[in-house]
Amino acid sequence: MLKPLGKRIIIEVVEVEEKSAFGIVLPDSAKEKPQQGKVLATGAGVTFDVKEGDDVVFAKYAGTEVTYGDNAYLVLSEEDILAVIE
């Protein structure tokens, strides 16, 4: 498992199926970059407003995409998280 350093957070990006106004599912090439995810880990020794397991909304072009094993993750700073989904 990846362990973030300092004030960084690891997010598992959640792909949301997008449909047009007429109910047509859009292909990947027409979709916008996802902005929702689940917090998997937070850096040690720092107090965060989010915790592991939180569903969050983050800035559109935030963070760095990282592939670990067969999975892709996003590593970003807490400042890039805009809201927690409750």
DSSP file with accessible surface (Angstrom, degrees, kcal/mol):
  #  RESIDUE AA STRUCTURE BP1 BP2  ACC     N-H-->O    O-->H-N    N-H-->O    O-->H-N    TCO  KAPPA ALPHA  PHI   PSI    X-CA   Y-CA   Z-CA
    1    1 A M              0   0  131      0, 0.0     2,-0.3     0, 0.0     0, 0.0   0.000 360.0 360.0 360.0 148.3    0.0    0.0    0.0
    2    2 A L        -     0   0   42     66,-0.1     8,-0.1    39,-0.0    66,-0.0  -0.588 360.0-158.3 -80.9 141.6    1.1    3.6   -0.6
    3    3 A K        -     0   0  161     -2,-0.3    40,-0.1     6,-0.0     2,-0.1  -0.972  15.2-136.1-122.1 115.4    1.8    5.8    2.3
    4    4 A P        -     0   0    9      0, 0.0    40,-0.6     0, 0.0     2,-0.3  -0.375  15.5-136.1 -71.8 149.4    1.7    9.5    1.7
    5    5 A L    >   -     0   0  126     38,-0.2     3,-0.8    -2,-0.1    38,-0.2  -0.785  57.9 -23.4-104.0 148.2    4.4   11.8    3.1
    6    6 A G  T 3  S-     0   0   39     -2,-0.3     2,-0.3     1,-0.2    40,-0.2  -0.246 127.4  -8.7  60.2-132.9    3.8   15.1    4.8
    7    7 A K  T 3  S+     0   0  135     35,-0.1    71,-1.0    38,-0.1     2,-0.3  -0.131 104.3 118.5 -93.9  38.3    0.7   17.0    4.0
    8    8 A R  E <   -A   77   0A 131     -3,-0.8    35,-1.6    -2,-0.3     2,-0.4  -0.742  45.3-158.2-108.6 156.7   -0.4   14.7    1.2
    9    9 A I  E     -AB  76  42A   0     67,-3.1    67,-2.5    -2,-0.3     2,-0.5  -0.978  12.5-137.5-131.4 141.9   -3.5   12.5    0.8
   10   10 A I  E     -AB  75  41A   3     31,-2.6    30,-3.0    -2,-0.4    31,-1.2  -0.890  23.8-169.1-102.9 128.6   -4.0    9.4   -1.4
   11   11 A I  E     -AB  74  39A   0     63,-3.1    63,-2.5    -2,-0.5     2,-0.7  -0.934  20.9-143.9-118.5 136.9   -7.4    9.3   -3.2
   12   12 A E  E     - B   0  38A  82     26,-2.7    26,-2.2    -2,-0.4     2,-0.2  -0.910  33.4-129.8 -94.5 115.8   -9.0    6.4   -5.1
   13   13 A V  E     - B   0  37A  46     -2,-0.7     2,-0.6    59,-0.4    24,-0.3  -0.462  13.6-143.4 -72.5 135.3  -10.8    8.2   -7.9
   14   14 A V        -     0   0   58     22,-2.6     2,-0.5    -2,-0.2    22,-0.5  -0.892   9.5-143.0-101.7 119.9  -14.4    7.2   -8.4
   15   15 A E        -     0   0  128     -2,-0.6     2,-0.5    19,-0.1    18,-0.0  -0.721  13.5-157.9 -82.6 124.7  -15.5    7.1  -12.0
   16   16 A V        -     0   0   76     -2,-0.5     2,-0.3    20,-0.0    -2,-0.0  -0.912  20.9-120.5-105.1 126.8  -19.1    8.4  -12.4
   17   17 A E        -     0   0  125     -2,-0.5     2,-0.4     1,-0.0     8,-0.0  -0.504  30.9-150.0 -67.3 126.6  -21.0    7.2  -15.5
   18   18 A E        -     0   0   61      8,-0.3     8,-2.3    -2,-0.3     2,-0.3  -0.827  13.9-172.1-104.1 138.8  -22.0   10.3  -17.5
   19   19 A K  B     -F   25   0B 126     -2,-0.4     6,-0.2     6,-0.2     2,-0.0  -0.940  22.2-119.8-125.2 151.3  -25.0   10.5  -19.7
   20   20 A S    >   -     0   0   38      4,-2.7     3,-2.1    -2,-0.3     6,-0.0  -0.240  43.2 -92.3 -76.1 175.6  -26.2   13.1  -22.1
   21   21 A A  T 3  S+     0   0  104      1,-0.3    -1,-0.1     2,-0.1    -2,-0.0   0.752 129.5  53.6 -61.6 -21.6  -29.5   14.9  -21.7
   22   22 A F  T 3  S-     0   0  187      2,-0.1    -1,-0.3     0, 0.0    -2,-0.0   0.307 124.1-101.8 -97.4   7.0  -31.0   12.3  -23.9
   23   23 A G  S <  S+     0   0   46     -3,-2.1     2,-0.4     1,-0.3    -2,-0.1   0.575  72.1 145.4  87.4  10.0  -29.8    9.4  -21.8
   24   24 A I        -     0   0  110      1,-0.0    -4,-2.7     0, 0.0     2,-0.4  -0.694  51.2-124.9 -84.2 127.5  -26.9    8.4  -24.1
   25   25 A V  B     -F   19   0B  70     -2,-0.4    -6,-0.2    -6,-0.2    -1,-0.0  -0.584  27.6-129.2 -73.0 128.5  -23.8    7.1  -22.1
   26   26 A L        -     0   0   49     -8,-2.3    -8,-0.3    -2,-0.4    -1,-0.1  -0.565  17.9-118.9 -81.8 139.9  -20.8    9.2  -23.1
   27   27 A P    >>  -     0   0   79      0, 0.0     3,-1.7     0, 0.0     4,-0.7  -0.300  32.0-102.1 -71.0 162.5  -17.6    7.4  -24.2
   28   28 A D  G >4 S+     0   0  129      1,-0.3     3,-0.9     2,-0.2    -2,-0.1   0.842 120.2  60.2 -54.4 -36.9  -14.4    7.9  -22.2
   29   29 A S  G 34 S+     0   0  118      1,-0.2    -1,-0.3     3,-0.0    -3,-0.0   0.755 107.8  45.0 -67.0 -21.4  -13.0   10.4  -24.8
   30   30 A A  G <4 S+     0   0   56     -3,-1.7    -1,-0.2     2,-0.1    -2,-0.2   0.524  94.3 100.8 -98.7  -6.1  -16.0   12.7  -24.2
   31   31 A K  S << S-     0   0   51     -3,-0.9     2,-0.2    -4,-0.7   -14,-0.0  -0.463  71.2-121.9 -81.2 152.5  -16.0   12.6  -20.4
   32   32 A E        -     0   0  113     -2,-0.1    -1,-0.1     1,-0.1     3,-0.1  -0.517  44.5 -83.8 -83.2 159.8  -14.6   15.2  -18.2
   33   33 A K        -     0   0   72     -2,-0.2    -1,-0.1     1,-0.1   -18,-0.0  -0.406  55.5-105.3 -63.1 132.5  -11.8   14.3  -15.7
   34   34 A P        -     0   0   31      0, 0.0    -1,-0.1     0, 0.0   -19,-0.1  -0.251  30.6-171.9 -61.5 149.8  -13.4   12.9  -12.5
   35   35 A Q        +     0   0   64    -21,-0.2    23,-2.4    -3,-0.1     2,-0.3   0.165  57.8  81.6-127.2  15.1  -13.5   15.1   -9.4
   36   36 A Q  E     + C   0  57A  82    -22,-0.5   -22,-2.6    21,-0.2     2,-0.3  -0.933  48.9 142.5-123.1 149.1  -14.8   12.6   -6.8
   37   37 A G  E     -BC  13  56A   1     19,-2.1    19,-3.0    -2,-0.3     2,-0.4  -0.972  43.5-100.9-167.4 178.0  -12.9   10.0   -4.8
   38   38 A K  E     -BC  12  55A  73    -26,-2.2   -26,-2.7    -2,-0.3     2,-0.4  -0.949  35.9-119.0-115.2 132.5  -12.4    8.1   -1.5
   39   39 A V  E     +B   11   0A   2     15,-2.8    14,-3.1    -2,-0.4   -28,-0.2  -0.580  33.7 173.6 -70.5 120.7   -9.6    9.0    0.9
   40   40 A L  E     -     0   0A  39    -30,-3.0     2,-0.3    -2,-0.4    -1,-0.2   0.777  62.7  -4.2 -96.6 -35.6   -7.4    5.9    1.3
   41   41 A A  E     -B   10   0A  12    -31,-1.2   -31,-2.6    10,-0.1    -1,-0.4  -0.990  55.2-152.6-158.9 150.9   -4.6    7.4    3.4
   42   42 A T  E     -B    9   0A  38     -2,-0.3   -33,-0.2   -33,-0.2   -36,-0.1  -0.912  37.6 -91.4-124.0 154.7   -3.3   10.6    4.9
   43   43 A G    >   -     0   0    3    -35,-1.6     3,-0.7    -2,-0.3   -38,-0.2  -0.254  45.7-111.1 -62.9 149.5    0.2   11.7    5.8
   44   44 A A  T 3  S+     0   0   69    -40,-0.6   -38,-0.2     1,-0.2    -1,-0.1  -0.484  93.0  25.1 -83.1 150.5    1.5   10.9    9.3
   45   45 A G  T 3  S+     0   0   91      1,-0.2     2,-0.4    -2,-0.2    -1,-0.2   0.559 100.7  98.1  79.3   7.6    2.1   13.6   11.9
   46   46 A V  S <  S-     0   0   49     -3,-0.7     2,-0.5   -40,-0.2    -1,-0.2  -0.975  70.5-129.0-128.6 141.5   -0.3   16.1   10.4
   47   47 A T        -     0   0  138     -2,-0.4     2,-0.3    -3,-0.1    -3,-0.0  -0.807  30.3-169.1 -91.4 126.8   -3.9   16.8   11.4
   48   48 A F        -     0   0   26     -2,-0.5    -6,-0.0     2,-0.2   -41,-0.0  -0.814  31.7-136.1-113.9 155.9   -6.3   16.7    8.4
   49   49 A D  S    S+     0   0  147     -2,-0.3     2,-0.3     2,-0.0    -1,-0.1   0.600  94.2  57.4 -80.7 -14.6   -9.9   17.8    8.1
   50   50 A V  S    S-     0   0   12      4,-0.0     2,-0.3     6,-0.0    -2,-0.2  -0.790  70.9-159.5-113.0 161.0  -10.6   14.6    6.2
   51   51 A K    >   -     0   0  136     -2,-0.3     3,-2.1     1,-0.0   -12,-0.3  -0.883  38.0 -70.2-134.2 166.9  -10.0   11.0    7.3
   52   52 A E  T 3  S+     0   0  125     -2,-0.3   -12,-0.2     1,-0.3     3,-0.1  -0.295 119.4  27.8 -56.7 135.6   -9.6    7.6    5.6
   53   53 A G  T 3  S+     0   0   41    -14,-3.1    -1,-0.3     1,-0.3     2,-0.1   0.208  86.1 134.9  96.1 -14.7  -12.9    6.4    4.1
   54   54 A D    <   -     0   0   24     -3,-2.1   -15,-2.8   -15,-0.1     2,-0.5  -0.437  53.1-134.4 -67.9 139.1  -14.3    9.9    3.4
   55   55 A D  E     -CD  38  85A  64     30,-0.5    30,-3.3   -17,-0.2     2,-0.3  -0.844  37.0-179.2 -90.6 129.5  -15.8   10.5    0.0
   56   56 A V  E     -CD  37  84A   0    -19,-3.0   -19,-2.1    -2,-0.5     2,-0.4  -0.859  32.1-136.1-132.2 161.8  -14.5   13.9   -1.3
   57   57 A V  E     -CD  36  83A  39     26,-2.5    25,-2.6    -2,-0.3    26,-1.6  -0.970  31.3-171.9-113.5 131.5  -14.7   16.3   -4.2
   58   58 A F  E     - D   0  81A   2    -23,-2.4    23,-0.2    -2,-0.4    22,-0.1  -0.822  33.0 -76.3-125.1 165.0  -11.4   17.7   -5.3
   59   59 A A    >   -     0   0   29     21,-2.5     3,-1.5    -2,-0.3    -1,-0.1  -0.226  47.2-113.8 -59.6 146.7  -10.2   20.4   -7.7
   60   60 A K  T 3  S+     0   0   63      1,-0.3    -1,-0.1   -25,-0.0    -2,-0.0   0.855 110.1  25.5 -54.6 -46.9  -10.4   19.4  -11.4
   61   61 A Y  T 3  S+     0   0  184    -26,-0.0    -1,-0.3     3,-0.0     2,-0.1   0.019  94.6 134.5-111.0  30.8   -6.7   19.4  -12.2
   62   62 A A    <   +     0   0    7     -3,-1.5    13,-0.1    18,-0.1    14,-0.1  -0.391  49.0   0.7 -80.8 154.8   -5.4   18.7   -8.7
   63   63 A G  S    S-     0   0   34     -2,-0.1     2,-0.4    11,-0.1    13,-0.2   0.077  80.2 -72.1  74.3-176.4   -2.7   16.2   -7.7
   64   64 A T  E     -E   75   0A  95     11,-2.4    11,-2.5     2,-0.0     2,-0.3  -0.988  38.3-127.6-124.8 128.8   -0.5   13.7   -9.4
   65   65 A E  E     -E   74   0A 136     -2,-0.4     2,-0.4     9,-0.2     9,-0.2  -0.600  30.5-175.2 -77.7 133.6   -1.8   10.4  -10.9
   66   66 A V  E     -E   73   0A  45      7,-2.9     7,-3.5    -2,-0.3     2,-0.5  -0.994  16.7-148.9-132.4 135.5    0.2    7.4   -9.6
   67   67 A T  E     +E   72   0A 110     -2,-0.4     2,-0.4     5,-0.2     5,-0.2  -0.918  18.2 175.5-105.0 129.3   -0.1    3.8  -10.7
   68   68 A Y  E >   -E   71   0A 112      3,-2.7     3,-1.8    -2,-0.5     2,-0.3  -0.978  64.9 -35.9-133.8 116.9    0.6    1.2   -8.0
   69   69 A G  T 3  S-     0   0   63     -2,-0.4    -2,-0.0     1,-0.3     0, 0.0  -0.515 124.2 -29.9  67.5-130.8    0.1   -2.5   -8.9
   70   70 A D  T 3  S+     0   0  164     -2,-0.3     2,-0.3    -3,-0.1    -1,-0.3   0.357 122.6  88.3 -97.3   3.0   -3.0   -2.6  -11.2
   71   71 A N  E <   - E   0  68A  84     -3,-1.8    -3,-2.7   -59,-0.0     2,-0.4  -0.790  64.3-142.2-109.8 149.7   -4.7    0.4   -9.6
   72   72 A A  E     + E   0  67A  65     -2,-0.3   -59,-0.4    -5,-0.2     2,-0.3  -0.894  24.1 179.0-108.4 136.3   -4.4    4.2  -10.3
   73   73 A Y  E     - E   0  66A  20     -7,-3.5    -7,-2.9    -2,-0.4     2,-0.4  -0.835  24.2-129.1-129.1 168.9   -4.5    6.7   -7.5
   74   74 A L  E     -AE  11  65A   4    -63,-2.5   -63,-3.1    -2,-0.3     2,-0.6  -0.986  14.1-159.9-123.0 127.3   -4.3   10.4   -7.1
   75   75 A V  E     +AE  10  64A  29    -11,-2.5   -11,-2.4    -2,-0.4     2,-0.3  -0.946  29.9 150.0-107.0 121.2   -1.8   12.0   -4.6
   76   76 A L  E     -A    9   0A   5    -67,-2.5   -67,-3.1    -2,-0.6     2,-0.2  -0.913  44.3-100.0-144.3 170.7   -2.8   15.5   -3.6
   77   77 A S  E >   -A    8   0A  40     -2,-0.3     3,-1.9   -69,-0.2     4,-0.3  -0.608  36.6-112.7 -91.2 158.0   -2.6   18.1   -0.8
   78   78 A E  G >  S+     0   0   37    -71,-1.0     3,-1.9     1,-0.3    -1,-0.1   0.825 113.7  68.2 -60.3 -30.0   -5.5   18.8    1.5
   79   79 A E  G 3  S+     0   0  135      1,-0.3    -1,-0.3   -21,-0.0    -3,-0.0   0.751  93.2  60.1 -61.8 -22.2   -5.9   22.3    0.0
   80   80 A D  G <  S+     0   0   48     -3,-1.9   -21,-2.5   -22,-0.1     2,-0.5   0.565  83.2  94.0 -83.7  -9.1   -7.0   20.6   -3.3
   81   81 A I  E <   -D   58   0A  23     -3,-1.9   -23,-0.3    -4,-0.3     3,-0.1  -0.746  52.0-177.1 -86.7 124.9  -10.0   19.0   -1.5
   82   82 A L  E     -     0   0A 112    -25,-2.6     2,-0.3    -2,-0.5   -24,-0.2   0.794  58.4  -8.9 -93.3 -32.7  -13.0   21.2   -1.9
   83   83 A A  E     -D   57   0A  50    -26,-1.6   -26,-2.5     2,-0.0     2,-0.4  -0.991  54.8-121.9-162.4 157.9  -15.7   19.3    0.1
   84   84 A V  E     -D   56   0A  57     -2,-0.3     2,-0.6   -28,-0.2   -28,-0.3  -0.910  31.0-132.1-103.7 133.4  -16.6   16.1    1.9
   85   85 A I  E      D   55   0A  70    -30,-3.3   -30,-0.5    -2,-0.4    -2,-0.0  -0.771 360.0 360.0 -87.3 122.5  -19.7   14.2    0.6
   86   86 A E              0   0  222     -2,-0.6   -32,-0.0   -32,-0.1   -30,-0.0  -0.716 360.0 360.0-107.1 360.0  -22.0   13.3    3.5
